[in-house]
């Protein structure tokens, strides 16, 4: 976090103008800041942070922002735009929501045969989707809390109470997921886009990705994914509405399963993660 307390101190009665990269961060800011914050989301509902370009009107809003909350991972939107964002408003505090989180490799296992050029390897690179683990979300909430307190020192008690209340909700979410999945023998699930790595590691699961390094699978790759799904009794494929689901639908038809849309970018964070956990509970044996 870029932080100079006196420089960033918010003294006027207006709401603090907080800009965030994605909707889940807006949820975290809102839960802590409540009535004292006004939030601008850069990547709007339905858009993908892998390709979105901000509108001129959003850049104007950024010029007025008191604080920017970034994911702080190699997510494409921030890689492409953070330098421009910070250049527009040099007086804006920047909070790295993922500070203190250990970034993990994507480590996407593709058990394809030798005829496929994607056989038996792990895709390199760091997974940017830190927020999808409830334990990581707790760290992100703490980082955001510290930033907001620096803007409103006199509101620290209010923010602290809000933070504690929300963190308790996240702790309960984590406990509920562990309990739901505790006795499941099957630990593999299939996704279109490999966004759930932190979630999978947290709950000792393995995501099998249809997409490989941002590319759709080959015909041979699809056939082997179908075989994998059958071997592991997978009947549910999770896809995000931000991505093309045609290949997921094709595989689902071949295995007699279905595609469930679960966004990685829903603002209602707890309800969204609960929905994924419930779907896994129903799908895993």
Secondary structure, 3 states (H helix, E strand, C coil): CECCHHHHCCCCCCCEEEEECCHHHHHHHHHHHHHHEEEEECCCCCCCCCCCCCCHHHHHHHCCCCEEEECCCCCHHHHHHHHHHHHHCCCCEEEECCCCCCCCECCCEECCCCCCCCCCEECCCECCCHHHCHHHHHHHHHHHHHHHHHHCHHHHHHHHHHHHHHHHHHHHHHHHHHHHHCCCCCCEEEECCCCCHHHHHHCCCEEEECCECCECCCHHHHHHHHHHHHHCCCCEEEECCCCCCHHHHHHHHHHCCEEEECCCCCCCHHHHHHHHHHHHHHHCC
